[in-house]
Amino acid sequence: MQADDLINRLTHSFSDRQLFLVGGCLRDRLLGRESSDLDLATDARPEEIRDRVGDWADSVWSVGEKFGTVGLEKGGTKAEITTFRADTYDGVSRRPEVTFGESIGDDLARRDFTINAIAQSVHSGEVLDPFGGQQDLAARLVRFVGEPEARIAEDPLRMLRAVRFCAQLGFELEPAAAAAIATSAAELRRISWERIRDELDGVMLSPRPDEGLGLTIDLGLAHHFMPELERLHLPEPTRHMMKDVLDHTLETVRLVPADKMLRYAALLHDISKPETLSTDDSGVHFLRHERVGAEQARAILSRLRQPASLIHQVAVLIRHHLRIPYYTSEWSDGAVRRLMFDLGDQLGSAIALAEADVAASDPRDREEFEARLQELRSRIEEIGEAAEIAQMKPLLSGDEVMELLGLEPGPRVGEILDFLLEEQIEGRIATREEAEAAVRDKFGSGGQ
């Protein structure tokens, strides 16, 4: 069912009730953007909402029925219908004391930004815009409803939401909103890491993640969830000193595809440069920053309550992010196979990160790098699937090694298995017979 068809069905079911399109779906419609799901507000109470849609919707569920919201799905289109609210806040918790309102005006007055405080009646088509949201849409501004400080005090997460809307929509912060956020940034400490993470993910996956991240730094928000970013104003040792590390980092984030793993790897790939900075007569250096950075990224993403799988993937990409840019024709096939083994099914992501990293450094290096990368791609294709190589196991088991050499369990067996795996990765052995011969030659009575 198309969204308009679902609206028509709801219009009929709520023919004797107030029902308005509100929030993001209406904002997107006014902007001419696609919006698959619907948000609506009504004077009906939650139990009545369920009664009115339960006999025809494919499914109905409680999004937060104690907060007045009922969700439904019909023909693949989803809608959330919320009873008018007139919430109050205690200034300590971000959770409101929920109070049902009697009018759409009460409901719009409690909302965060003017561009979200617009309503359209499904019955008459009339648009209600008491706070000038349509004017701000036209001006491409994010403005708080009422006093910015009051809206922030109610729920400090709104500061990050404002940044997210700027990054997603390409809007600017209205000056009073920006000033209030800068003054109130420390209030973000009242918010859980999980909620901060979710808003930050929205910024990271937006069309303008670099601008959104830049706003979090300029407004002092990043200081309270990722202060490491503030320390990246360091000289980047490009040939022409084009930008500092922070500028390079934000551009790298912009250039990688909108994939959560890649965006966080781009954001954190140089995060340890302040700790690894050194200088000598030859210039500025960041020795081993990829290794230190991988561990620092683990700590940062853990703080943000990111999933363990994402943390591991990002750390792997950061740990190896210099290898593809440093590829040369002199690499042996074994070195290419080692790269494929270390990255496995993340090889494609590592290549995408390398392309963005190089492009965000000195653009004049890009053509030469692309030629080397094309050669590397060809060699990888000739060798086979990186994921298969990454799953490679020694051709002999520990028991077989012990039987072959007459060894007891111990570190020596592990050393031999590591040797076998290395030989396989290098392509020097491929069968059990070759593995046995290599073990006898290397570790038998005549070997080490």
Backbone hydrogen bonds, N-H to C=O, Kabsch-Sander energy under -0.5 kcal/mol:
donor,donor_aa,acceptor,acceptor_aa,energy
6,L,2,Q,-2.2
7,I,3,A,-2.4
8,N,4,D,-2.1
9,R,5,D,-2.0
10,L,6,L,-2.5
11,T,7,I,-2.7
12,H,8,N,-1.8
13,S,9,R,-2.1
14,F,10,L,-2.2
15,S,12,H,-1.3
17,R,14,F,-1.9
20,F,41,A,-2.7
21,L,120,Q,-2.9
22,V,39,D,-2.2
23,G,116,N,-0.7
23,G,118,I,-0.6
25,C,22,V,-0.6
26,L,22,V,-0.9
27,R,23,G,-2.5
28,D,24,G,-2.8
29,R,25,C,-1.9
30,L,26,L,-2.6
31,L,27,R,-1.4
32,G,28,D,-0.5
32,G,29,R,-1.1
33,R,28,D,-3.3
38,L,78,K,-2.1
40,L,80,E,-2.7
41,A,20,F,-2.2
42,T,82,T,-2.0
43,D,18,Q,-1.0
48,E,45,R,-0.7
49,I,45,R,-2.2
50,R,46,P,-2.3
51,D,47,E,-1.7
52,R,48,E,-2.1
53,V,49,I,-1.3
54,G,50,R,-2.3
56,W,53,V,-1.4
57,A,53,V,-2.6
58,D,73,E,-1.7
59,S,73,E,-1.4
61,W,71,G,-2.5
63,V,61,W,-0.9
63,V,69,T,-0.6
64,G,69,T,-1.5
67,F,64,G,-2.2
68,G,65,E,-1.4
69,T,64,G,-1.7
70,V,81,I,-2.6
71,G,61,W,-2.9
72,L,79,A,-2.5
73,E,59,S,-2.0
74,K,77,T,-2.5
77,T,74,K,-1.8
79,A,72,L,-2.4
80,E,38,L,-2.2
81,I,70,V,-2.9
82,T,40,L,-2.3
83,T,68,G,-2.4
84,F,42,T,-2.8
86,A,99,T,-3.7
88,T,97,E,-1.5
97,E,88,T,-3.5
98,V,96,P,-0.9
101,G,84,F,-2.0
107,D,103,S,-1.6
108,L,104,I,-2.6
109,A,105,G,-1.9
110,R,106,D,-0.8
110,R,107,D,-0.7
111,R,108,L,-1.4
114,T,143,R,-2.4
116,N,113,F,-1.7
117,A,114,T,-1.2
119,A,128,L,-2.3
120,Q,21,L,-2.1
121,S,126,E,-2.4
122,V,19,L,-2.3
125,G,121,S,-1.6
128,L,119,A,-3.5
128,L,126,E,-0.5
129,D,127,V,-0.5
132,G,129,D,-1.1
136,D,132,G,-1.7
137,L,133,G,-2.2
138,A,134,Q,-2.2
139,A,135,Q,-2.0
140,R,136,D,-0.8
140,R,137,L,-0.5
141,L,136,D,-2.6
142,V,172,E,-2.5
143,R,141,L,-0.6
145,V,112,D,-2.4
146,G,144,F,-0.5
151,R,147,E,-2.1
152,I,148,P,-2.4
153,A,149,E,-2.5
154,E,150,A,-1.8
155,D,151,R,-1.5
158,R,155,D,-2.2
159,M,156,P,-1.9
160,L,156,P,-0.5
160,L,157,L,-0.6
161,R,157,L,-2.1
162,A,158,R,-2.2
163,V,159,M,-1.5
164,R,160,L,-2.6
165,F,161,R,-2.6
166,C,162,A,-1.9
167,A,163,V,-2.4
168,Q,164,R,-2.9
169,L,165,F,-2.7
170,G,166,C,-1.7
171,F,165,F,-0.5
171,F,166,C,-0.6
172,E,140,R,-2.5
174,E,142,V,-2.3
177,A,174,E,-0.9
178,A,174,E,-2.3
179,A,175,P,-2.4
180,A,176,A,-2.1
181,I,177,A,-2.2
182,A,178,A,-2.4
183,T,179,A,-1.9
184,S,180,A,-1.9
185,A,181,I,-0.9
187,E,184,S,-2.5
188,L,185,A,-2.1
189,R,186,A,-1.8
190,R,187,E,-2.2
191,I,188,L,-2.0
196,I,192,S,-2.1
197,R,193,W,-2.9
198,D,194,E,-2.1
199,E,195,R,-1.9
200,L,196,I,-2.8
201,D,197,R,-2.8
202,G,198,D,-1.5
203,V,199,E,-1.8
204,M,200,L,-2.8
205,L,201,D,-2.1
206,S,203,V,-1.3
208,R,167,A,-0.8
212,G,208,R,-2.1
213,L,209,P,-2.8
214,G,210,D,-2.2
215,L,211,E,-2.0
216,T,212,G,-1.9
217,I,213,L,-1.7
218,D,214,G,-2.8
219,L,215,L,-2.6
220,G,217,I,-1.1
221,L,216,T,-1.2
222,A,216,T,-2.6
224,H,221,L,-2.0
225,F,222,A,-1.4
226,M,222,A,-3.5
229,L,226,M,-1.8
230,E,227,P,-1.1
231,R,227,P,-0.5
231,R,228,E,-1.0
232,L,229,L,-1.7
233,H,230,E,-0.5
234,L,232,L,-2.5
236,E,243,K,-1.0
238,T,236,E,-2.6
241,M,238,T,-0.9
245,V,234,L,-2.3
246,L,232,L,-1.7
248,H,244,D,-2.5
249,T,245,V,-2.6
250,L,246,L,-2.7
251,E,247,D,-2.1
252,T,248,H,-2.2
253,V,249,T,-2.2
254,R,250,L,-1.8
255,L,251,E,-1.9
256,V,252,T,-1.6
259,D,257,P,-2.6
263,R,259,D,-3.0
264,Y,260,K,-2.2
265,A,261,M,-2.2
266,A,262,L,-2.6
267,L,263,R,-2.2
268,L,264,Y,-2.0
269,H,265,A,-0.9
271,I,268,L,-1.5
273,K,270,D,-1.8
276,T,272,S,-1.6
277,L,273,K,-0.7
278,S,285,H,-2.2
280,D,283,G,-2.1
283,G,280,D,-1.7
285,H,278,S,-3.2
287,L,276,T,-0.7
289,H,286,F,-1.6
291,R,288,R,-0.5
292,V,288,R,-2.1
293,G,289,H,-2.5
294,A,290,E,-1.4
295,E,291,R,-1.4
296,Q,292,V,-2.2
297,A,293,G,-2.8
298,R,294,A,-1.6
299,A,295,E,-1.7
300,I,296,Q,-2.3
301,L,297,A,-2.8
302,S,298,R,-1.9
303,R,299,A,-2.0
304,L,300,I,-1.5
305,R,302,S,-1.8
306,Q,301,L,-2.5
311,I,307,P,-2.2
312,H,308,A,-2.3
313,Q,309,S,-2.2
314,V,310,L,-2.8
315,A,311,I,-2.3
316,V,312,H,-2.2
317,L,313,Q,-2.1
318,I,314,V,-2.4
319,R,315,A,-2.7
320,H,316,V,-1.5
321,H,318,I,-1.2
323,R,320,H,-1.3
324,I,320,H,-0.6
326,Y,322,L,-1.3
327,Y,324,I,-1.6
331,W,328,T,-1.7
336,V,332,S,-1.8
337,R,333,D,-2.6
338,R,334,G,-2.2
339,L,335,A,-1.9
340,M,336,V,-2.2
341,F,337,R,-2.5
342,D,338,R,-2.6
343,L,339,L,-1.9
344,G,340,M,-2.5
346,Q,343,L,-2.5
347,L,344,G,-1.7
350,A,346,Q,-2.5
351,I,347,L,-2.2
352,A,348,G,-2.1
353,L,349,S,-2.5
354,A,350,A,-2.3
355,E,351,I,-2.5
356,A,352,A,-2.0
357,D,353,L,-2.7
358,V,354,A,-2.5
359,A,355,E,-2.3
360,A,356,A,-2.0
361,S,358,V,-1.5
365,D,362,D,-2.7
366,R,363,P,-1.4
369,F,365,D,-2.1
370,E,366,R,-3.0
371,A,367,E,-1.6
372,R,368,E,-1.7
373,L,369,F,-3.0
374,Q,370,E,-2.3
375,E,371,A,-1.7
376,L,372,R,-2.3
377,R,373,L,-2.8
378,S,374,Q,-2.0
379,R,375,E,-2.1
380,I,376,L,-2.5
381,E,377,R,-2.5
382,E,378,S,-1.9
383,I,379,R,-1.7
384,G,380,I,-2.3
389,I,385,E,-1.8
390,A,386,A,-2.6
391,Q,387,A,-1.0
392,M,389,I,-1.6
401,V,397,S,-2.1
402,M,398,G,-2.3
403,E,399,D,-2.4
404,L,400,E,-2.4
405,L,401,V,-2.2
406,G,402,M,-1.4
407,L,402,M,-1.7
413,V,410,G,-1.3
414,G,410,G,-1.0
415,E,411,P,-2.2
416,I,412,R,-1.9
417,L,413,V,-2.3
418,D,414,G,-2.3
419,F,415,E,-2.0
420,L,416,I,-2.4
421,L,417,L,-2.3
422,E,418,D,-2.3
423,E,419,F,-2.3
424,Q,420,L,-2.2
425,I,421,L,-2.7
426,E,422,E,-2.3
427,G,424,Q,-1.1
428,R,423,E,-2.3
429,I,423,E,-0.9
435,A,431,T,-2.2
436,E,432,R,-2.8
437,A,433,E,-2.2
438,A,434,E,-2.3
439,V,435,A,-2.3
440,R,436,E,-2.5
441,D,437,A,-2.5
442,K,438,A,-2.2
443,F,439,V,-3.2
444,G,439,V,-0.5
444,G,440,R,-1.7
447,G,444,G,-1.8
448,Q,442,K,-3.4
